[in-house]
């Protein structure tokens, strides 16, 4: 059995070797994370393209079916009221204009809200605030460990017995 760097398990390695091994493993981990993010991004883009295409196709079908709806509405008003057919088509046209105006007003309200929104600015401000806090952060003080000579031999023996 051997460690990831090829050295036998249990063999003493220097601090430099341990640091080099840890650095290599961190680098591999970062590369793997980047590869995973790329794959996930490709999947998200593919889903977005498919959903956009399906929504566009639905919009085209709905647009081409509107004349049939207008004819059905005009003939329905004619049957229901007995009015002249030309007047019924004007009523259907008025209903279309009314729906278009209502949708335009809803779109204008949402556009106004979108212009007032400061989503990206809020995110940027939050990132700057976090960076400022991290720059001012101080590491926690670590207790000083006594030198190996200062430790009692009994404590060293107790640790050796508990680990074996």
C-alpha positions as CSV (number, residue, x, y, z in Angstrom):
1,X,0.0,0.0,0.0
2,X,1.3,3.5,-0.8
3,X,0.3,7.1,-0.3
4,X,-1.0,9.2,-3.2
5,X,2.5,10.5,-3.9
6,X,3.9,6.9,-4.2
7,X,5.8,6.8,-0.9
8,X,5.0,3.8,1.4
9,X,2.4,4.3,4.1
10,X,3.9,5.0,7.4
11,X,7.2,6.3,6.0
12,X,8.4,9.5,7.5
13,X,8.2,12.4,5.1
14,X,9.7,15.8,5.5
15,X,7.6,19.0,5.9
16,X,8.6,20.0,2.4
17,X,7.3,16.7,0.9
18,X,4.1,17.0,2.9
19,X,3.6,20.6,1.8
20,X,4.3,19.6,-1.9
21,X,1.8,16.7,-1.6
22,X,-0.8,19.0,-0.1
23,X,-0.2,21.6,-2.7
24,X,-0.5,19.1,-5.5
25,X,-3.7,17.7,-4.0
26,X,-5.2,21.2,-3.6
27,X,-4.4,22.0,-7.2
28,X,-6.0,18.8,-8.4
29,X,-9.1,19.6,-6.3
30,X,-9.4,23.1,-7.7
31,X,-9.0,21.7,-11.3
32,X,-11.7,19.1,-10.6
33,X,-14.0,21.8,-9.2
34,X,-13.5,23.9,-12.3
35,X,-14.2,21.0,-14.5
36,X,-17.4,20.2,-12.5
37,X,-18.5,23.8,-12.8
38,X,-18.0,23.7,-16.6
39,X,-20.1,20.6,-16.9
40,X,-22.8,22.0,-14.8
41,X,-22.7,25.3,-16.7
42,X,-23.0,23.4,-20.1
43,X,-26.0,21.5,-18.7
44,X,-27.7,24.8,-17.6
45,X,-27.0,26.4,-20.9
46,X,-28.5,23.4,-22.8
47,X,-31.6,23.5,-20.6
48,X,-31.9,27.2,-21.2
49,X,-31.6,26.8,-24.9
50,X,-34.2,24.0,-25.0
51,X,-36.6,25.9,-22.8
52,X,-36.2,29.1,-24.8
53,X,-36.8,27.3,-28.0
54,X,-39.9,25.6,-26.6
55,X,-41.3,28.9,-25.3
56,X,-40.6,30.6,-28.6
57,X,-42.3,27.9,-30.5
58,X,-45.3,28.1,-28.1
59,X,-45.4,31.9,-28.8
60,X,-45.4,31.4,-32.5
61,X,-48.2,28.8,-32.4
62,X,-50.2,31.1,-30.1
63,X,-49.6,34.0,-32.5
64,X,-50.8,32.1,-35.5
65,X,-53.9,30.8,-33.7
66,X,-55.1,34.3,-32.7
67,X,-56.9,34.9,-36.0
68,X,-58.9,31.7,-35.4
69,X,-59.8,33.0,-31.9
70,X,-60.9,36.3,-33.4
71,X,-63.2,34.6,-35.9
72,X,-64.6,32.4,-33.2
73,X,-65.2,35.4,-30.9
74,X,-66.8,37.4,-33.7
75,X,-69.1,34.6,-34.8
76,X,-69.9,33.8,-31.1
77,X,-70.9,37.5,-30.5
78,X,-73.0,37.3,-33.7
79,X,-74.8,34.2,-32.6
80,X,-75.3,35.4,-29.0
81,X,-76.5,38.9,-29.8
82,X,-77.7,38.7,-33.4
83,X,-75.8,41.9,-34.4
84,X,-74.4,42.6,-37.8
85,X,-71.3,40.4,-38.5
86,X,-69.1,43.5,-39.2
87,X,-69.9,45.0,-35.8
88,X,-69.1,41.6,-34.2
89,X,-65.6,41.7,-35.8
90,X,-65.1,45.2,-34.4
91,X,-66.0,43.9,-31.0
92,X,-63.4,41.1,-31.4
93,X,-60.8,43.7,-32.5
94,X,-61.7,45.9,-29.5
95,X,-61.2,42.9,-27.2
96,X,-57.7,42.3,-28.7
97,X,-56.8,46.0,-28.3
98,X,-57.9,45.9,-24.7
99,X,-55.8,42.8,-23.9
100,X,-52.8,44.4,-25.7
101,X,-53.1,47.6,-23.6
102,X,-53.4,45.6,-20.4
103,X,-50.3,43.6,-21.2
104,X,-48.5,46.7,-22.2
105,X,-49.3,48.4,-18.8
106,X,-48.2,45.3,-16.9
107,X,-44.9,45.2,-18.9
108,X,-44.3,48.9,-18.2
109,X,-44.8,48.4,-14.5
110,X,-42.3,45.5,-14.5
111,X,-39.8,47.6,-16.6
112,X,-40.1,50.4,-14.1
113,X,-39.4,48.1,-11.2
114,X,-36.5,46.5,-13.1
115,X,-34.9,49.9,-13.7
116,X,-35.2,50.8,-10.0
117,X,-33.8,47.5,-8.9
118,X,-30.2,47.6,-7.8
119,X,-29.5,43.8,-7.6
120,X,-26.0,43.8,-9.1
121,X,-25.1,47.0,-7.2
122,X,-26.2,45.3,-3.9
123,X,-24.2,42.2,-4.7
124,X,-21.1,44.3,-5.5
125,X,-21.5,46.3,-2.3
126,X,-21.9,43.2,-0.2
127,X,-18.7,41.7,-1.8
128,X,-16.8,44.8,-1.0
129,X,-18.0,44.8,2.6
130,X,-17.1,41.1,3.0
131,X,-13.6,41.8,1.5
132,X,-13.2,44.7,3.9
133,X,-14.1,42.6,6.9
134,X,-11.7,39.8,5.8
135,X,-8.9,42.3,5.4
136,X,-9.3,43.6,8.9
137,X,-9.6,40.1,10.4
138,X,-6.8,39.0,12.7
139,X,-6.0,35.4,13.2
140,X,-6.8,33.8,16.5
141,X,-3.8,33.7,18.9
142,X,-2.5,30.2,19.2
143,X,-1.2,28.9,22.5
144,X,2.6,28.4,22.4
145,X,3.6,24.8,22.6
146,X,6.5,24.1,24.9
147,X,9.7,22.9,23.4
148,X,10.2,19.1,23.3
149,X,12.9,19.3,26.0
150,X,10.5,21.1,28.4
151,X,7.9,18.3,28.3
152,X,8.0,15.8,31.0
153,X,9.2,12.4,29.8
154,X,6.1,10.8,31.5
155,X,3.7,12.8,29.3
156,X,5.6,11.7,26.2
157,X,5.5,8.1,27.2
158,X,1.7,8.3,28.0
159,X,1.0,9.7,24.6
160,X,3.2,7.0,23.0
161,X,1.3,4.2,24.9
162,X,-2.1,5.7,24.0
163,X,-1.4,5.8,20.3
164,X,-0.1,2.2,20.1
